[in-house]
Amino acid sequence: MATPPVKKIACIGAGYVGGPTMAVIALNSPDIEVVVVDINEERIKAWNSETLPIYEPGLDEVVKAARGRNLFFSTDTKKHVGEADIVFVSVNTPTKTTGIGAGKAADLTYWEGAARLIASVSTSSKIVVEKSTVPVKTAEAIGKVLKRNCSDPSVNFEILSNPEFLAEGTAIEDLQKPDRVLIGGVDTPSGQAAVAALKWVYNHWIPVERILTANLWSAELAKLTANAFLAQRISSINSISALCEASGANVQQVAHAIGTDTRIGNKFLSASVGFGGSCFQKDILNLCYVCETLGLREVADYWHAVVTMNDYQKQRFVERVIGSMFNTVSNKKIAIFGFAFKKDTGDTRETPAIDVCKGLVRDNAKVAVYDPKVTSEQIFRDMSTPKFEWDRPDYSRSHTRLLDNVQVCATPESAAEGAHAICVLTEWDCFKHYDYAAIYEKMTKPAFIFDGRNVLDHDKLREIGFITYALGKPLDPFLQKVY
Ligand SMILES: NC(=O)c1ccc[n+]([C@@H]2O[C@H](COP(=O)([O-])OP(=O)(O)OC[C@H]3O[C@@H](n4cnc5c(N)ncnc54)[C@H](O)[C@@H]3O)[C@@H](O)[C@H]2O)c1
């Protein structure tokens, strides 16, 4: 078979998906030039510096190996998109905040902007790849935008759906050894040639049997469905965590018992203060909206319950903290261990920590936050940003009263010094190994630990003198008396 003519790839959007995915493609495909472009100059500057704009284990090494060889980061969107054979689009697809579908539907402004740009600079035919997570049938709409806005009628655009399944924190591993890559295309000769070209790119390092093909709509829907199923598991075990606390069962024992059933499996069964990240909530809301617009109200309601349960879990955690501390946290310092939405990432988008901290601060607590990877600037920004606005590159933030009660600390010890309580909101491994006896000494008594991730050894903590709350487990004898 002749080698498909893919010499240059451009990717619009240098974020958590665009950056790592393109870096891994470049690393494994030295015969292809890969350029990642973005409107955000600072982000591009950071990708070209020693301090990359995002933290992912292994990312530095991959970028260093390929950058300057066949991997480039640039703000010259027109040039690189114009020259590319394949253009990946990996821009934000936030939840709409105003207008029809506000709070549910995906806002495709950035996607459409990218499509208009591709059309305006294209003088040769291109394969346009949806990497962003989009609603079903977006490819059809984007196809029209591309066709109607390109002045050269000889230019042909083939649209493929190639949703990204990476998980932050393990992105490089997921990209190097994916469970599968999914490519959706239309069933025409040119559509199938485009599928073959993208398959050829991935086949540089991924065996063909792991590269699945589907029609465009199935591929688009598969991504929303995968995230809905993953989030559903978290909400399911979280619902059981509430039942465990009320009944005296232990959610870890329940999870272990059901996880050994091969039909259920043991992954995604850790009870926690709730799921976060940029995708789960956004994609479920989007799925619900798609169902509603297609007249499938019961289906939409079914999936919406996953988000309702997640909000309930965060609220329940805040109520546990306040209730345990004698129904008032007013003017009490509370140390927050972990602000990222999961370990091994600095990403805070939709992190449960935002809702928990806001909940505590609204009750006038003073939160002192420590996270090994999240900057203080990011924490203050998150605490002053209304829900859903974080995903807009052009949103401007303002100071709010909430910030007066937020402090960001450089060490866990300084966060906990003088505090009445510690809330563990991210499962960073380092949290397991602190000298909690020394930390306890410097806290206000009685000293509480609320473990929203079930990562600490509560027997040891109770021996030290802490009153502890382990999510989904039988209550500390002290708390049994309080409730
Ligand atoms: N983060 C994840 O784990 C993940 C996983 C799978 C899929 N996704 C999906 O991938 C998409 C991107 O997510 P992300 O986390 O990388 O977002 P991100 O916010 O980190 O990156 C998006 C980038 O696109 C840029 N951008 C927006 N419009 C642009 C334009 N017209 N031209 C050039 N650049 C533009 C922004 O400046 C930003 O840097 C979303 O649809 C998301 O749902 C994300």
The ligand as an ORCA input file, in Angstrom:
! r2SCAN-3c Opt
* xyz 0 1
  N      -8.572     17.494     29.610
  C      -8.890     16.244     29.383
  O      -8.557     15.346     30.151
  C      -9.655     15.875     28.140
  C      -9.700     14.525     27.775
  C     -10.380     14.188     26.612
  C     -11.026     15.172     25.865
  N     -10.984     16.483     26.254
  C     -11.637     17.477     25.401
  O     -10.642     18.111     24.606
  C     -10.974     19.494     24.387
  C      -9.849     20.382     24.862
  O      -9.666     20.147     26.261
  P      -8.378     20.684     27.022
  O      -8.463     20.105     28.391
  O      -7.153     20.442     26.213
  O      -8.698     22.261     27.030
  P      -7.683     23.447     27.311
  O      -8.496     24.585     27.794
  O      -6.558     22.968     28.166
  O      -7.086     23.803     25.866
  C      -7.809     24.377     24.824
  C      -6.918     25.399     24.144
  O      -7.544     25.833     22.938
  C      -7.177     27.194     22.717
  N      -8.070     27.797     21.740
  C      -9.394     28.071     21.839
  N      -9.856     28.592     20.684
  C      -8.789     28.652     19.837
  C      -8.615     29.085     18.481
  N      -9.636     29.552     17.745
  N      -7.391     29.015     17.918
  C      -6.338     28.536     18.625
  N      -6.438     28.104     19.893
  C      -7.650     28.150     20.496
  C      -7.250     27.813     24.100
  O      -6.507     29.001     24.176
  C      -6.665     26.668     24.970
  O      -5.272     26.828     25.177
  C     -12.301     19.716     25.111
  O     -13.342     19.535     24.196
  C     -12.323     18.599     26.133
  O     -13.637     18.241     26.472
  C     -10.295     16.848     27.366
*
